[in-house]
Amino acid sequence: MITSALPSHADPRAQRELADASATAWALAARAGDADAVEQFVRALHHDVLRYVSYLCADPQAVDDLAQDTFLRALGSLHRFEGRSSARAWLLSIARRAVIDGFRYAAARPRRYDGADWQAAVERAQPRGVPGFDDGIALLDLLGALSDERREAFVLTQMLGLSYEEAAVMSGCPVGTVRSRVARARRELMELAG
């Protein structure tokens, strides 16, 4: 039986490594046909996928669909997962491709709004009075000011906790480039916030 018990005294990096090891073990067990492991694999990584997709995707309405698409793709190709990387890194790379495909699909089939005042409708649909909501909006605004490459590197390493090496593999660039992008993103965010 694979467990996800995380010691409360461990540092965040050790907790993340233990969680990654558990998720990878669940993915390998699911690959072997264990239905319970499939459920545990999805539960362990669902929040990370939602978070990552929401930072990459410009359409908040599409986040759940893209996350679901990510898991459908992952479960369909789970038989090819060999555990050479963490299951989280593998799954987030699938999420990245799902978002890119979503952008391509949206560009090929633009949607129209039939209402008279679409901006007012969007403003009315935004949640109000949710704790941390304004901070989240401020963070999204600050992250939106970064270039796509810097934002992706920052979100992967600083918000999702991937190592620089894992982020480099997902981004398809050298580790030094990821380090540079994160450092520049930090500097820009501090300048924008200050």
N, C-alpha and C positions, 0 to 999 in steps of 0.2 A: 504494500500500500504506500502510495506517495503522499507525503503530508506537506502542508504549507505553513507549518508553525514557524513563526519568526520570533527569535528571541528579542525581548524588549530592550535588552541592554546593548545590543549590537549597534554599531554605527550604520548610517543609512547605506553606505556602499556594500557592507556585508549583508544587510537585509536584501538589497537589490540583487546581489549575486545569488543568495539563497533562493529568492523568488524566481530568478531566471533559471536556476538549476531545476527547481520544481516544475516550472512551466515546460522546460525542455524534456524532462522525464515524462510529463503527461503527454506531450506531443509524440514522443517515441512509443509510449504505451498505446496511445490512440492509433498510431500508425499500425501497430500490431493487432488492432481490432477491439481494444477495450473501450466499450461504449461509455463507461463512467469516466474514463480518462479524457474522452472527447469533451464531455461537459466541464470537467475541471480545467482543461486547457482553455476553453472559451471563457470561462469565468475568470481565470487568472489574468487574462490579457485583454478582456473586453474594454476596461476603462482606459488602458494605454492606447488602444486602437482608436477609441472615440476621441480622446484628447489629441492624438496626432492628426487624425483626419480633420478635426475641427480647426486646427491651426493651418492646415494646408488648403482647406476648401474655402472658397469665397461664399458659398451658399449654405447657411446654417440649416436650411430645410433638407439638404442632401446628406448631412453628416450620418444620420442613422442608416440611410440606404447604402452609403459608401462603406460603412463599418460592416454591415451585413454582407455586402459584396466581397469585402476582404475575407471574412470568415468562410464564405462559400468557396472562394478561390483556394483558400488555405486548406480547407477540408478536402477539396477535390484533388489537391496535389500533395496531401500529407504523405502519401506513399513514397514520394520522392525526398522527403525531409530525412536527412541522415544525421542531424545533430552536430554538424561541423561548426555551427554558430548557435547562439542561443535562439530558442524558439521565438522570443520577443523580437530580436533583430530580424529574423526571417519573416515574421508576420508583419512587422512595420514596413519592410521593403515591399511586401505584397500590397499593403495599404497605400504606399506611395504610388505604385503602379495603378491601383484602382482609382485614386484621385486624378492622376494624369489622364487615364482613360475617360473619367467623368468629364474633365475639361474638354477633351476632344469631342465627346458626344454632345456636350452642351454647345460647343462652337458650331457643330454641324447642324444642330436643331435648336435654334434660339426660340425661347418662349416669349410670348407677348402677354402683356397685362391689359385687360379690357376695361378696367376701372378708370374713372376720371382723374383721381388724385392718388397715384400709387405711392408717393412718398408719405402721405398722411397715413395710408393703410399700413405701411411698414413700421412707422413710428408707433402706431396704436398696438401693433402686434408684439412689441418689445416688452419683456417683463419689467415690472417696477417693484421696488421695495424688497428685493431679494438680497439677503446679507451677502456682501462681497461683490454684488453685481457691478456697482460703479467701478470698483478696483479692477474687475475683470475687463470692463470696457476700456479703462485707461490702459491696461496692459495690452489689449488687442490693438489699440490705437498706436501705442509705442512700437509694438512688434510690426505693425503695418508700415511703419516708416522705414524699416530695414529692407535691404535688398532681399530677394527671394533666397539666395544662397546663404546669406548671413542669418536670416530668420530660421531657415531649416536647420542649420548647424546649431544655433542657439537652442531651439526647441528640443532637438534630439538629445543634446548633451546636458543642458541645464534644467530642462523641464521634465523630460522623460527619463533622464538618468542613464542614457546609453554612454558607453565609453567612446573616446575619440576614435578608436579603431573601428568600432561598430558603425559609428556615424559616417566614417570615411567609406566603408564598404557600401552602405546604403546610398550615399551621395555620389559614389563613383569617382572619388578624388583622393589624393594623398592625405595622410593623417595631419601633416603640417598645414595643409590648406584648411582643414577643419579647425585646427587650433587658431589659425590666423583669423578665420571668419568669426569664431566665437569671441576672440579678444576684441576685434573691431566692433562686433555687435554690442558687447558690454560697454565699450567706450561710447558708442552712439547712444545707447539707451541712457547712460548716465548723463550725457550732455542734454538729451531731450527731456529727461525728468528733472534736471536741475535748473 
